[in-house]
Amino acid sequence: MQFSIQKEIYKNLSLIRKTQEEIIKRYHPADKMRCPMHFCVGQEIMPAVLGPLMIDEDSIYSHHRSHGYYIAKKGSINEMIAEFYGKETGSNGGLAGSQELSSTKIDFYSGTILSGAFAMALGGAFEKKYNQKKGIGISVIGDGGMEEGIVYESLNMATQMNLPILYICENNSYSTHTTLKQRTLENKPSNRVKNFNMKTTYFDGNDPDKLFNLMKSIVKKIRDTKKPHFVEINTYRFNGHVGPEGDDHFNYRSKKEINHWIKNDPIKFYEKKLFSKSRKLLALKKKINDKNFKIIDRAFRFAEKSKFPKRYENNNFKATYKNVKKFYNNSISFGTVQEDHKPKPY
Ligand SMILES: Cc1ncc(C[n+]2csc(CCOP(=O)(O)OP(=O)(O)O)c2C)c(N)n1
């Protein structure tokens, strides 16, 4: 494995983790990012290894836990944070927030309606194939999303029409607070996919190099054959389902389970593997992390300085805009989790 690629994977891992951590730190008590957010701390490994494997012409269609994929596709961090602040410089002019974070500049689309991403990837991949364009579709959802009917219509059509799509299921074992075991007798979503005659792969591990090598051959195969492939990854979210407040006081998962995953954190594993052997390497790790922090800190300052989307003041949205402004200035209450800073059920 080339060190330059390992370095790129680590840069992605660190940038994704640090972005999440900084948003979590700065969310309260400022309350200037006023959209629900699904953090991906613990789930960074897949987007991080896909980073070096993607080309500009690839398109991503993601579920709500999307920040890692946006960053891995080289989305602007300035525009992402500004989007969360509801500012006009955001990737969607401040109107989408985290749950619908999208950017046409990098062909990245996410959405909160569970599993719609799988169907959108179909249309995108068909367009690429029909017009003989370069690039593939990459679509990611969770294990909960795998229980939606649209998933099976999409997978059926993708194989039937031979469309170049990398389908990913990030199996973190929970749909909000309900375990996979409580929801289904088939605990491996990839097993259900096999019936569509689609190639499937299951990955369970914390070594980014192993996942990179696997994904490299899968992505190459999709590009060469123009056929879909489904990958399930066994992973875990360290945060609560939504928001920075945490939800482990609901006791829906055990401390033992959480600690097991934190102990096997892919980022800690990779830091030990790549940087622990010399002082020079440790200094390189610090340099990467310092640079990433600067990128993120700059993005927060950019977001703070940016303006709210004024153009809506001049049309039919005038009244709405007035309320949006009040909302962002904290002068009206919508009774959201953010109002009293106490964790509540989603
Ligand atoms: C069609 C639809 N049904 C229900 C919801 C409410 N909902 C939002 S997130 C979520 C759980 C999703 O779990 P999973 O797909 O495993 O992703 P994770 O949040 O664990 O990453 C649910 C049920 C929704 N957004 N869309």
The ligand as an SDF file (V2000), in Angstrom:
LIG
                    3D

 26 27  0  0  0  0  0  0  0  0999 V2000
  -39.4240    7.2280    4.6830 C   0  0  0  0  0  0  0  0  0  0  0  0
  -38.9680    7.6000    6.0810 C   0  0  0  0  0  0  0  0  0  0  0  0
  -39.4140    6.9230    7.1450 N   0  0  0  0  0  0  0  0  0  0  0  0
  -39.0140    7.2490    8.4000 C   0  0  0  0  0  0  0  0  0  0  0  0
  -38.1400    8.2960    8.5960 C   0  0  0  0  0  0  0  0  0  0  0  0
  -37.7090    8.6800   10.0180 C   0  0  0  0  0  0  0  0  0  0  0  0
  -36.3120    8.2900   10.2640 N   0  0  0  0  0  0  0  0  0  0  0  0
  -35.3110    9.1750   10.1250 C   0  0  0  0  0  0  0  0  0  0  0  0
  -33.8100    8.4990   10.4290 S   0  0  0  0  0  0  0  0  0  0  0  0
  -34.4990    7.0090   10.8040 C   0  0  0  0  0  0  0  0  0  0  0  0
  -33.6300    5.8330   11.2020 C   0  0  0  0  0  0  0  0  0  0  0  0
  -32.7060    5.4720   10.1040 C   0  0  0  0  0  0  0  0  0  0  0  0
  -31.8720    4.3970   10.4650 O   0  0  0  0  0  0  0  0  0  0  0  0
  -30.7840    3.9040    9.4440 P   0  0  0  0  0  0  0  0  0  0  0  0
  -31.3290    3.8460    8.0760 O   0  0  0  0  0  0  0  0  0  0  0  0
  -30.2270    2.6350    9.9920 O   0  0  0  0  0  0  0  0  0  0  0  0
  -29.6820    5.0470    9.4390 O   0  0  0  0  0  0  0  0  0  0  0  0
  -28.8560    5.6150   10.6710 P   0  0  0  0  0  0  0  0  0  0  0  0
  -29.6690    6.7730   11.2010 O   0  0  0  0  0  0  0  0  0  0  0  0
  -28.7050    4.5210   11.6750 O   0  0  0  0  0  0  0  0  0  0  0  0
  -27.5730    6.0560   10.0870 O   0  0  0  0  0  0  0  0  0  0  0  0
  -35.8910    7.0500   10.6740 C   0  0  0  0  0  0  0  0  0  0  0  0
  -36.7890    5.8980   10.9220 C   0  0  0  0  0  0  0  0  0  0  0  0
  -37.6970    8.9950    7.4410 C   0  0  0  0  0  0  0  0  0  0  0  0
  -36.8200   10.0010    7.5350 N   0  0  0  0  0  0  0  0  0  0  0  0
  -38.0870    8.6360    6.2070 N   0  0  0  0  0  0  0  0  0  0  0  0
  1  2  1  0
  2  3  1  0
  2 26  2  0
  3  4  2  0
  4  5  1  0
  5  6  1  0
  5 24  2  0
  6  7  1  0
  7  8  2  0
  7 22  1  0
  8  9  1  0
  9 10  1  0
 10 11  1  0
 10 22  2  0
 11 12  1  0
 12 13  1  0
 13 14  1  0
 14 15  2  0
 14 16  1  0
 14 17  1  0
 17 18  1  0
 18 19  2  0
 18 20  1  0
 18 21  1  0
 22 23  1  0
 24 25  1  0
 24 26  1  0
M  CHG  1   7   1
M  END
$$$$
